[in-house]
Amino acid sequence: MTKTNAELKKSDALAETSAEGFPVLSARAARQPTGCLLQICPARPATELIWLHPGRMVIGRDPSSDVVIEHSGVSRTHAAILGSAHGYSITDLNSTNGTFVNDAQIHGPTRLNGGERIRLGGALLKFMSSLDEETRYHATVHDQLNRDPLTDVFNRGYLITTLSRLLTSHADQGRSVAVVLIDLDRFKQVNDNCGHLAGDEVLREFCQRVGGCLRADDLIARLGGEEFVIVMAATAAEEARHIAERIRLAVASTPFRTSAGQLHVTCSLGVAATDGNPPISVDSLLARADHWMYLAKAMGRNMVQSDSDLPQQRNPAP
């Protein structure tokens, strides 16, 4: 698992981040001059890139590292990449298995020009300059594979993959993961009465409003149709419920402007969290959130229902 904590701290837009350290790389996210790493081994889905920033970035197995690689052959603090106005260089940090650039072990600061293969134990990375065409190509491919083309939020495939990793890593650390399942109320009527163009406009505006309610490292994805999921790392049910209520108000408080006129739109939200419990599957956690979301609809729509609301039903059957 690879994560770039420094990149998350600098993130200023929800659309450019993912859950708990899975950096999202897009052509529009690149900031010059920067470089990036492509993890080749262990294999990563969807050609995920790790953007580098000026300054010192530590690569290692320790969770406090700027770039975390969970692999047995990687030392806790294995190597450091230093970025400056003159470019990037890499230095080994007295690692157990050494740092290799293009199969040659390095023994001091080594300049990176672009295209180098970096081996840390059994992990293999490729350094790419932000100016080269290969970087832009991978960034574009990442967008196409992981983004919903209508709303530009993450798609179902990226959601499932990222949430699965997050649940595993947080269970090992005893930390909670929360999800919020959101369904737009009576959205079929919008499409039927106002047309699909207006429906598409509502979905895009909805994602923008939701984005304004979330923290930099929260993840929003389109599950399908008018259903969306928010993933919140290191977040308990009660905190997630507060954020869900903020989303509900942001959606319901102001009419949506569409080509068919102003439309009043509401949503129903279900919140579920692991709260540091033993490992739980993606399907089980989403099923719990789905249960609360449908309960919100059954109780009148335009409301939030959550694990934290009904302790006696903490683990409802889906």
N, C-alpha and C positions, 0 to 999 in steps of 0.2 A: 504494500500500500504506500502510495506516495502522496505527501501533502506539503504545501508551501505556506507556512504560517505567516510569513512576512507579506506574501501577496494578499492574503485574506485581510490583514490589518490595513493594507493600503486601499482595499477595494472601496470604490465609491458608488457602485451601482449593483443592484441585486442581479441584474442580467449577466454580470460578468463573474459571478461567484457560484460555488457549489457547496455542498454540505460538508462542513468540518474538514476543510483542507483538501478537497479534490478540486484543484484549480481548473477553471474553465478557460479555454483558450479560444479566442475568436479573432478574425482579421481586424475587427474594429477595436479589440482590446489592446493591441500592441501599442506600446509607447516607446518612441525612439529616444536615445539608442538603447536597445536591450537585446539580450540573447535569450535562448531558451534551451531546455533539455527535453529530449524525447526518450522515454524509457522503452527500451527494446526487450530486456529480460530482467525480471520476470515480465511476461507479456502483459500489456495494458490494453483494454478495449478502446476502440474509437480513437486511436492515435492521440491520447492525451499528452499535452505538452505542459512543461513547467516553466513559466516565465521567470527570468532572473532580473534583478534590479541592481542599480549601482550600490556598492558597499560589499560587505562580507556576508556570505551565506554559507552556513554549515550544512553539510550533507551527512546523515548518519541514521542509525537505528533509534536513537533516543527521541522520544516524543517532543522534546524541546528544540530539536534541530529545525532549521528553516526549511529544509527539504528532508522529509522522513521517508526512509526506505526500509520496510520491514522484511528483512532477509537475513538469515543466520550468518552469512558470510560478510555482512556489513557491520563495521564497528559502531559503537554508540555515537561517537563523533569521528567520522571516517576521513572526511576531506572538507576543504573550504574553497569556494569560488569567490574571487575578489573582482568586482566590477568597478571600473573607473572610466574617466573620459578617454583613456587610451585603449580600452577594450577589457577583455576578461582573461584571468589566469586561474589556475587551480593548484592547490597545495595539499599534500597528504598531511594528516594530523596524527602521525604516529599510529596508524591503523594496524591491526593484526595482520591483515592479508595484503596490504599495500594498495596503492592507487596506480592504475595503468592508463596511459593515453596512447591510443593506437598500438596497443599491445606492448608498449615499453614502460617499465616501472619508472615513476618519477621520484626524484629525491629533493626537490625544491620547487619553487614557483615555476609553473609551466604555462606559457601563453596559449590561449585558445583562439584560433582564427576562424573557425567554422568548419563543420564536418567531422571533427574528431570523435572517436569512440572512446568513452571513458568507462573503465571497468573497476568496480568496487566490490571485491569478493566475487560473488556470483551474479551481481547485478550489473547490467550493461546499459549505459546511457549514450546518447549521441548529442553533442553540442552543436547548435545551429545559430548562426547570426541572424538577428531580426531582419537584416536587409536581404537575405538570400531568398530565392524563389521557393526553395523547399519548405522553409518556415511558413511562408504564406500559404503554400499548398496544404500543409498539414492543418493549419488553422482553419482554412476554408472547409476541408473535409470534416474536421471536428464539428463545425457548425452544422453542416448538412446532416451528419449522422445523429446528432444529439439534440437538435432544436426542433420545436414545432414550427413549421413554416408560416402559419397564420399569426400566432401570438408572439413568437420568438422566445418563449420560455422553453425549459427543457421538455423532452418528450418522455413517453412511458418507459422506453428502453433504458434511457440514462437514469431515470428515477429508480427503477428496480435494481440496477447494477450498483448505483451509489448508495442507496439505502441498505442494501445487503451488506456491503463492506462496513458501513457505519455501525450497523447493529452489532456486527462481530467485534469490531475494535472497541466500542463503548461498553459492551458486556464484559470484555476482558478487563477494562479499567473501572468497572462499577459505576459508569455514568449513564444518564438517562438520554433517550432519544424520543422526541415527540413528533407526531405527524398530525396534520390538520387536513381532513378531507372536505372539500367544498363543492357544492352543487348549486348552480344558479336555479332559482325557483321559477317554475313554469317557463323555462326557456323555449320550449317547443312552440309556445304561443307567440313568442317574439318572431321566430322564423316563419310560422304560418300566417301571422297577421301583418307583419311588417317586411317580410322578405329576408332571404339569407344574407344579403349585403348588410342590412341593419344588424342582423345577428352577429356577423363577423365583426362589425364595428363595436358591438357591446363586448365581445370576448377580448378584443385588443385593449379596450379601455379598462375593462375589469382587471386585466393583468397589470396594467400600469398603476391602478389604485392599490392593488394588493402589494405591489412592489414598494410603494411608498410607506407601507406599514411594517415592513420587515427589517431585520437586521442584516448587516453586510454578509454574514456567513449562512443565512437561511437560504433554502433552495425552494424554488417554485417550479412545478412541472404540470403539464397537461396530461391527465390520465386518459382522457378520451371525451369527445363531445364537449359537454359543458361541465365536466368534472375536473377538478384540479387538486393537487396535493402540495402541501407545504411540509418540508422536512426541517426540523430544528435540532441541531446537535447540542448535547449537554444542556438539555432543557426539560424540566419537569412538567407534569400535566397542568399544574396551576398557572405557571408562567405562560405556557402555550395557550391556555384558555384566554388569558388576558389579551394576547396578541390576536387570537381568533376573533374576540369581541371587537377589537380595533378594526379588523378587516371588515366585519359585518357592518359597522357604522360607516366606514369609508364607502362601502358599496351602496348602502341604502339612503345615505344622507342627501345625495345630490343626484338629480336625474341624469341619465346618459344622453349625450347629444349624438344623434344618428341622422342618416340621410332620410329616415322616415319620421323625423321629429324627436322630441325629447321622450325618453322612456324611463319609467321608474322600475328599477331592477333590485331585487333582493337575493340573498343566498342563505343556504342552510349549511352549518358547519359542524363536523364531528371531530373531537380531539381525543387522541389516545397516546399514551407514553409508556415507555418501558420502566421508568423510575428505578433503574439499576437492578431490575429483576434478572433472573437467569436468561440466557439467550432466547430470543423469540424470532420467528421467521418473518420475512417481509409480508407474506400473505396473512399471517395471524394478526400482525399489528394493523395492517390496512383494513382487515375485516372488523376489528374493534372500532376503528375510526368510522367505518362505513355504518356500523350499528348505531353509533351516536348520531351520525348525520341523518339517517332515516328516522330516528326518534325525533330529531329536531323538525323534520318535515311533518311527521305525524302530529306533533304538538302545535302546528300552526305555521311553520316556515319562518324565515327571517330570524333565526336564533341559533345559539351555540349550545351544544350538548357535549359533555366531556366526562372522561374518567374521574375527574376531580369533583364533579357535581353529585355523583351517586356512589359513594364508597361501597355501599352494600352490593353494587352490581359491577364491581371493578373489572371483572373478567367476563363480560357478557358473551353468550354464544352468538356467533355471527348470523 
